[in-house]
Amino acid sequence: MEIHNATVVELLPNGIVKVELENRRQVLAHAAGRQEIAFVRLRPGDQVEVTLSPQDNTRGRITGAPRK
């Protein structure tokens, strides 16, 4: 699993979010784990940490805020 820092670009229906990775590639992601349970609200421009799917590199999970 690859973990990347990303920026929220667009909010889509059903909890899907379009994010842009550091390498300028855009992928679709959904909130996972604690983010989903706590109903964390995301807005365009928010910095998030994304784990990409090993099967499909255009999909991922938002796992939290980026670590410093």
Rosetta silent file (secondary structure, phi, psi, omega in degrees, C-alpha in Angstrom):
SEQUENCE: MEIHNATVVELLPNGIVKVELENRRQVLAHAAGRQEIAFVRLRPGDQVEVTLSPQDNTRGRITGAPRK
SCORE:     score description
SCORE:     0.000 S_00000001
   1 L     0.000  131.969  179.597    0.000    0.000    0.000 S_00000001
   2 E   -99.600  132.115  177.453    1.294    3.380   -0.970 S_00000001
   3 E  -108.630  129.363 -177.378    0.634    6.348    1.309 S_00000001
   4 E  -131.527  150.973  168.935    0.618    9.815   -0.256 S_00000001
   5 E   -86.625  140.982 -176.180   -0.126   13.352    0.869 S_00000001
   6 E  -146.619  168.264  177.936   -2.873   14.922   -1.210 S_00000001
   7 E  -120.976  134.129  177.935   -5.142   17.951   -1.533 S_00000001
   8 E   -69.038  128.822 -179.692   -8.933   17.735   -1.824 S_00000001
   9 E  -103.768  -44.894 -173.231  -10.002   19.069   -5.233 S_00000001
  10 E  -152.039  142.199  174.671  -13.711   18.285   -5.466 S_00000001
  11 E   -96.230  128.085 -178.937  -16.465   16.704   -3.371 S_00000001
  12 L  -113.286  166.532 -179.844  -18.561   14.146   -5.278 S_00000001
  13 H   -61.912  159.239  175.294  -21.816   12.351   -4.322 S_00000001
  14 H    63.666   31.244  174.705  -21.901    9.373   -1.914 S_00000001
  15 H    75.989   12.815  177.569  -18.850   10.426    0.095 S_00000001
  16 E   -88.744  141.980 -178.120  -16.412   10.200   -2.815 S_00000001
  17 E  -129.828  134.813  173.709  -13.713   12.856   -3.002 S_00000001
  18 E   -91.890  124.367 -179.488  -11.422   13.773   -5.898 S_00000001
  19 E  -122.769  154.597  177.497   -7.928   14.450   -4.571 S_00000001
  20 E  -112.613  122.094 -179.880   -4.707   15.556   -6.220 S_00000001
  21 E   -74.443  170.981 -179.787   -1.533   13.773   -5.143 S_00000001
  22 L   -61.096  -28.075 -178.993    1.824   15.474   -4.710 S_00000001
  23 L   -88.921   17.785  174.589    2.849   14.280   -8.186 S_00000001
  24 L    74.127    7.590  177.821   -0.155   16.186   -9.697 S_00000001
  25 L   -86.362  138.168  179.977   -2.127   12.967  -10.423 S_00000001
  26 E  -102.467  135.888  178.984   -5.832   13.015   -9.509 S_00000001
  27 E  -134.896  161.829  175.455   -7.529    9.991   -7.945 S_00000001
  28 E   -95.425  137.668 -178.217  -10.915    9.207   -6.390 S_00000001
  29 E  -141.925  159.502  174.647  -10.933    8.454   -2.666 S_00000001
  30 E  -131.237  156.764  179.689  -13.374    7.828    0.168 S_00000001
  31 E   -69.665  140.723 -178.735  -13.096    8.361    3.919 S_00000001
  32 L  -134.008  151.168  174.250  -12.002    5.262    5.815 S_00000001
  33 L    64.659 -128.825 -176.048  -11.760    4.220    9.445 S_00000001
  34 H   -59.724  -35.348 -179.373  -11.814    6.993   12.016 S_00000001
  35 H   -60.760  -40.567 -178.405  -12.563    9.649    9.373 S_00000001
  36 H   -73.563  -42.739 -178.180  -15.800    7.899    8.440 S_00000001
  37 H   -64.729  -43.450 -177.696  -16.892    7.145   12.011 S_00000001
  38 L   -79.915   -2.864 -179.713  -16.247   10.711   13.238 S_00000001
  39 L    52.188   53.430  179.471  -18.026   12.140   10.144 S_00000001
  40 L   -70.970  129.620 -179.909  -15.115   14.460    9.393 S_00000001
  41 L   -89.152  131.335  178.562  -16.109   17.141    6.915 S_00000001
  42 L  -108.883  147.183  177.149  -13.743   17.735    4.031 S_00000001
  43 L  -131.039  154.466  175.382  -13.564   20.872    1.911 S_00000001
  44 L   -56.147  134.483 -178.581  -11.681   21.654   -1.284 S_00000001
  45 L   100.348  -15.238  178.338   -8.133   22.669   -0.384 S_00000001
  46 L   -66.126  142.178  175.554   -7.873   20.412    2.707 S_00000001
  47 E   -89.881  130.740 -179.944   -4.663   18.430    3.083 S_00000001
  48 E  -136.297  165.566  175.043   -5.227   14.675    3.586 S_00000001
  49 E  -107.745  128.033 -174.987   -3.263   11.439    3.651 S_00000001
  50 E  -120.483  134.162  173.409   -4.367    8.898    1.023 S_00000001
  51 E  -104.430  119.807 -178.033   -3.623    5.178    0.810 S_00000001
  52 E   -81.252  147.697  177.163   -3.843    3.940   -2.780 S_00000001
  53 L   -71.490  137.223  178.348   -5.411    0.609   -3.663 S_00000001
  54 L   -69.150  -26.180 -178.628   -2.893   -2.019   -4.811 S_00000001
  55 L   -83.690  -35.009 -174.029   -5.299   -3.245   -7.514 S_00000001
  56 L  -137.133  107.507 -176.397   -6.391    0.126   -8.937 S_00000001
  57 L   -74.751    1.782  176.333   -4.106    3.172   -8.659 S_00000001
  58 L   -98.313    2.760 -179.661   -6.982    5.520   -9.526 S_00000001
  59 E  -127.029  150.662  179.489   -8.794    4.711   -6.251 S_00000001
  60 E  -161.655  179.264  177.859   -7.826    5.221   -2.633 S_00000001
  61 E  -120.864  138.666  173.532   -8.830    5.750    0.986 S_00000001
  62 E   -85.182  115.747 -174.631   -8.470    8.914    3.016 S_00000001
  63 E  -105.235   -5.653  176.859   -6.760    7.737    6.176 S_00000001
  64 E   152.133 -168.579  177.099   -6.159   11.052    7.936 S_00000001
  65 L   -82.564  150.990 -178.644   -4.277   14.307    8.031 S_00000001
  66 L   -64.921  142.865  177.792   -0.666   14.269    6.781 S_00000001
  67 L   -82.046  146.663 -177.866    2.008   13.569    9.385 S_00000001
  68 L  -102.205    0.000    0.000    4.641   16.227    9.932 S_00000001
